[in-house]
Amino acid sequence: MKQGYISSEAWERFSTKEKQSLLVIRDHFEEANYLPDHVNSQKLVDQSFEAMGKVFRDRINNEVSSYGRYVGEYDGVFLIIQGSIRDFDSADQFFPEKFSDAKSIYQDFQRYQKKFDNSTSKSIANLENAISWLREQTFLRYQQEQLDEATIALRNVSDILVSQLAEKASSGRPQSSVEFFVNSVCDSLIWFGGIKPTKPLTDSGQKTPLLRFLEVFYPFEAESALSRLYEKNKRAPASEKVGASFLPVK
């Protein structure tokens, strides 16, 4: 088994069991075909495995095993790293890169929402009136049926626009890619092991294992994203905390 992207210091400390755990994750991503070519999965696997540290890895494995949500061949570290790399790929594809980008997108939406809503309503009404007028001038049955279908289609479009506008207005600012990633990792820790998110730094100013892990993926933004999530989760009522909506383990 090769050292790969593991530091020499960490590699020398790994037990046979830890190296086997790492090998299973490496093998999974060598065979996986769902990641784009630009994602170096082995580098992410090795560096995130090391960043967790032995204490956190042992805690994850023990908590996942005792929690009982997952019963299968893989250990808890595999589940968290495998899910995190997939979430990292999804975050890159579907979410704004930076917090400032996500904020700007929502501010633009708020700025133009009312104007867009009014113009859309007027446009739909004008088209309906035009279809209604044209139908009155039409005497062939098949043409009347076409216009009736056009009216129904137009109303469906209107319903979709109204629904999506309302959804965007109620959902608030979209997440940035790092926020989505950090939230997803914390969700996974809760889901598989009941492990709650920690603050980024210890009282002595040292990085927590969770932050070290997140920084493998987002070296510059992870600390602020985790800090926001931790503070929000700490103040939130029980019904709104991370994992509150998850079904309990039987």
C-alpha positions as CSV (number, residue, x, y, z in Angstrom):
1,M,0.0,0.0,0.0
2,K,1.5,3.4,-1.1
3,Q,1.7,6.4,1.1
4,G,0.0,8.6,-1.5
5,Y,-0.9,12.1,-0.2
6,I,-0.5,11.2,3.5
7,S,2.3,13.0,5.3
8,S,5.3,10.9,6.4
9,E,4.6,11.7,10.0
10,A,1.0,10.5,9.9
11,W,1.8,7.5,7.8
12,E,4.4,6.2,10.3
13,R,1.7,6.4,13.0
14,F,-1.1,4.7,11.2
15,S,-1.9,1.2,12.5
16,T,-2.6,-1.7,10.1
17,K,-6.3,-1.2,10.8
18,E,-6.2,2.5,9.9
19,K,-4.3,1.7,6.7
20,Q,-6.9,-0.9,5.8
21,S,-9.7,1.6,6.5
22,L,-8.0,4.1,4.2
23,L,-7.4,1.5,1.5
24,V,-11.2,0.7,1.4
25,I,-12.0,4.4,0.7
26,R,-9.3,4.7,-1.9
27,D,-10.5,1.6,-3.7
28,H,-14.0,2.9,-3.8
29,F,-13.1,6.1,-5.5
30,E,-10.7,4.4,-7.9
31,E,-13.7,2.3,-9.1
32,A,-16.2,5.2,-9.0
33,N,-17.1,7.0,-12.2
34,Y,-19.4,9.7,-10.9
35,L,-16.8,12.4,-10.3
36,P,-15.5,14.8,-12.9
37,D,-11.9,14.5,-14.1
38,H,-10.8,17.6,-12.4
39,V,-11.6,16.2,-8.9
40,N,-8.5,14.4,-7.5
41,S,-10.4,11.9,-5.3
42,Q,-7.3,10.2,-3.9
43,K,-5.9,13.5,-2.7
44,L,-9.1,14.4,-1.1
45,V,-9.5,11.0,0.5
46,D,-5.9,10.9,1.9
47,Q,-5.9,14.5,3.1
48,S,-9.3,14.4,4.7
49,F,-8.6,11.0,6.4
50,E,-5.4,12.5,7.9
51,A,-7.0,15.8,8.8
52,M,-9.6,14.0,10.9
53,G,-7.0,12.8,13.3
54,K,-7.0,9.5,15.1
55,V,-9.3,10.7,18.0
56,F,-12.0,12.0,15.7
57,R,-11.8,9.0,13.4
58,D,-12.2,6.6,16.3
59,R,-15.1,8.7,17.6
60,I,-16.8,8.6,14.3
61,N,-16.4,4.9,13.9
62,N,-17.6,4.2,17.5
63,E,-20.5,6.6,17.4
64,V,-21.7,5.3,14.0
65,S,-21.5,1.7,15.2
66,S,-23.4,2.4,18.5
67,Y,-25.9,4.8,17.0
68,G,-27.3,2.0,14.8
69,R,-28.5,4.1,11.8
70,Y,-26.2,2.3,9.4
71,V,-25.5,-1.4,9.5
72,G,-23.2,-2.6,6.8
73,E,-19.7,-3.4,5.7
74,Y,-18.2,0.1,5.8
75,D,-17.0,2.0,8.9
76,G,-18.1,5.5,9.9
77,V,-15.1,7.2,8.5
78,F,-15.8,5.7,5.0
79,L,-19.4,7.0,5.2
80,I,-18.4,10.5,6.1
81,I,-15.6,10.9,3.6
82,Q,-17.5,9.2,0.8
83,G,-20.5,11.5,1.4
84,S,-18.3,14.6,1.7
85,I,-16.6,14.1,-1.6
86,R,-19.9,13.7,-3.3
87,D,-21.3,16.8,-1.6
88,F,-18.1,18.7,-2.6
89,D,-18.8,17.8,-6.2
90,S,-22.5,18.8,-5.9
91,A,-21.6,22.1,-4.2
92,D,-19.3,23.0,-7.1
93,Q,-21.9,22.3,-9.7
94,F,-25.1,23.8,-8.2
95,F,-24.3,26.6,-5.8
96,P,-22.7,30.0,-6.0
97,E,-19.0,29.9,-5.2
98,K,-18.8,32.6,-2.6
99,F,-20.9,33.9,0.3
100,S,-20.9,37.3,-1.4
101,D,-22.1,35.8,-4.7
102,A,-25.0,34.1,-2.9
103,K,-25.9,37.4,-1.1
104,S,-25.7,39.4,-4.3
105,I,-28.0,37.0,-6.1
106,Y,-30.6,37.3,-3.4
107,Q,-30.4,41.1,-3.3
108,D,-30.9,41.2,-7.0
109,F,-33.9,39.0,-6.7
110,Q,-35.4,41.2,-3.9
111,R,-34.7,44.3,-6.0
112,Y,-36.5,43.0,-9.1
113,Q,-39.1,40.7,-7.6
114,K,-42.0,43.2,-7.4
115,K,-41.2,44.6,-10.9
116,F,-41.0,41.1,-12.4
117,D,-44.2,40.0,-10.6
118,N,-46.2,43.0,-12.0
119,S,-44.8,42.7,-15.5
120,T,-45.5,39.0,-15.6
121,S,-49.1,39.4,-14.4
122,K,-49.7,42.1,-17.0
123,S,-48.2,40.0,-19.8
124,I,-50.2,36.9,-18.9
125,A,-53.4,39.0,-18.7
126,N,-52.6,40.5,-22.1
127,L,-52.1,37.1,-23.7
128,E,-55.3,35.7,-22.2
129,N,-57.2,38.7,-23.6
130,A,-55.6,38.2,-27.0
131,I,-56.5,34.5,-27.0
132,S,-60.0,35.2,-25.9
133,W,-60.5,37.9,-28.6
134,L,-59.1,35.6,-31.3
135,R,-61.4,32.8,-30.2
136,E,-64.4,35.0,-30.6
137,Q,-63.3,35.6,-34.2
138,T,-62.8,31.9,-34.9
139,F,-65.5,29.5,-36.2
140,L,-63.6,26.3,-36.9
141,R,-63.9,23.8,-34.1
142,Y,-60.3,22.6,-34.3
143,Q,-59.0,26.2,-34.1
144,Q,-61.2,26.9,-31.1
145,E,-59.8,23.8,-29.4
146,Q,-56.3,24.9,-30.1
147,L,-57.0,28.3,-28.5
148,D,-58.6,26.6,-25.5
149,E,-55.5,24.5,-25.0
150,A,-53.3,27.6,-25.3
151,T,-55.3,29.2,-22.5
152,I,-54.8,26.2,-20.3
153,A,-51.1,26.1,-21.1
154,L,-50.8,29.8,-20.4
155,R,-52.4,29.4,-17.0
156,N,-50.1,26.5,-16.2
157,V,-47.1,28.8,-17.0
158,S,-48.6,31.5,-14.7
159,D,-49.1,29.0,-11.9
160,I,-45.4,27.8,-12.2
161,L,-44.1,31.4,-12.2
162,V,-46.2,32.4,-9.1
163,S,-45.2,29.2,-7.3
164,Q,-41.5,29.6,-7.9
165,L,-41.5,33.3,-7.0
166,A,-43.2,32.5,-3.8
167,E,-40.7,29.7,-3.1
168,K,-37.7,31.9,-3.7
169,A,-39.1,34.7,-1.6
170,S,-39.8,32.4,1.4
171,S,-36.5,30.4,1.1
172,G,-34.3,33.4,1.6
173,R,-30.7,33.8,0.5
174,P,-29.3,30.8,-1.4
175,Q,-26.4,28.9,0.1
176,S,-22.9,29.4,-1.2
177,S,-21.1,26.2,-2.2
178,V,-19.1,26.2,1.1
179,E,-22.2,26.7,3.2
180,F,-24.0,23.8,1.4
181,F,-20.9,21.6,1.9
182,V,-20.5,22.4,5.6
183,N,-24.2,21.9,6.3
184,S,-24.2,18.6,4.4
185,V,-21.2,17.3,6.3
186,C,-22.8,18.2,9.6
187,D,-26.0,16.6,8.5
188,S,-24.1,13.4,7.7
189,L,-22.4,13.4,11.1
190,I,-25.8,13.8,12.8
191,W,-27.5,11.2,10.5
192,F,-25.0,8.4,10.9
193,G,-23.7,9.0,14.3
194,G,-25.7,11.6,16.2
195,I,-22.5,13.7,16.3
196,K,-23.3,17.4,16.7
197,P,-21.4,20.2,14.9
198,T,-18.6,21.8,16.9
199,K,-17.2,25.3,16.9
200,P,-14.3,25.9,14.6
201,L,-11.7,26.6,17.3
202,T,-11.1,25.3,20.8
203,D,-10.9,27.6,23.7
204,S,-7.1,27.7,23.3
205,G,-7.4,28.7,19.7
206,Q,-6.6,25.4,18.1
207,K,-8.5,24.1,15.1
208,T,-11.1,21.5,15.9
209,P,-10.9,18.1,14.0
210,L,-14.1,19.0,12.2
211,L,-12.6,22.3,10.9
212,R,-9.4,20.6,9.8
213,F,-11.5,18.1,7.9
214,L,-13.6,20.8,6.2
215,E,-10.5,22.9,5.3
216,V,-9.2,20.1,3.1
217,F,-12.1,21.0,0.8
218,Y,-12.4,24.7,1.5
219,P,-9.1,26.0,2.9
220,F,-10.2,29.7,3.2
221,E,-13.9,29.7,3.7
222,A,-14.6,26.7,5.9
223,E,-13.9,28.4,9.3
224,S,-16.4,31.2,8.8
225,A,-19.1,28.9,7.4
226,L,-18.7,26.5,10.3
227,S,-18.8,29.4,12.7
228,R,-22.0,30.7,11.3
229,L,-23.6,27.2,11.4
230,Y,-22.5,26.6,14.9
231,E,-23.7,29.9,16.3
232,K,-27.0,29.5,14.4
233,N,-27.5,26.0,15.7
234,K,-26.6,27.0,19.3
235,R,-29.3,29.7,19.3
236,A,-32.0,27.7,17.4
237,P,-34.9,26.1,19.2
238,A,-34.8,22.3,19.3
239,S,-37.1,21.9,16.4
240,E,-34.8,23.9,14.1
241,K,-31.4,22.5,15.1
242,V,-29.3,20.4,12.7
243,G,-30.8,17.0,12.2
244,A,-34.1,17.9,14.0
245,S,-36.2,16.8,11.1
246,F,-34.4,13.4,10.8
247,L,-36.4,10.3,11.7
248,P,-35.1,8.8,15.0
249,V,-33.2,5.6,15.0
250,K,-35.4,2.7,16.1
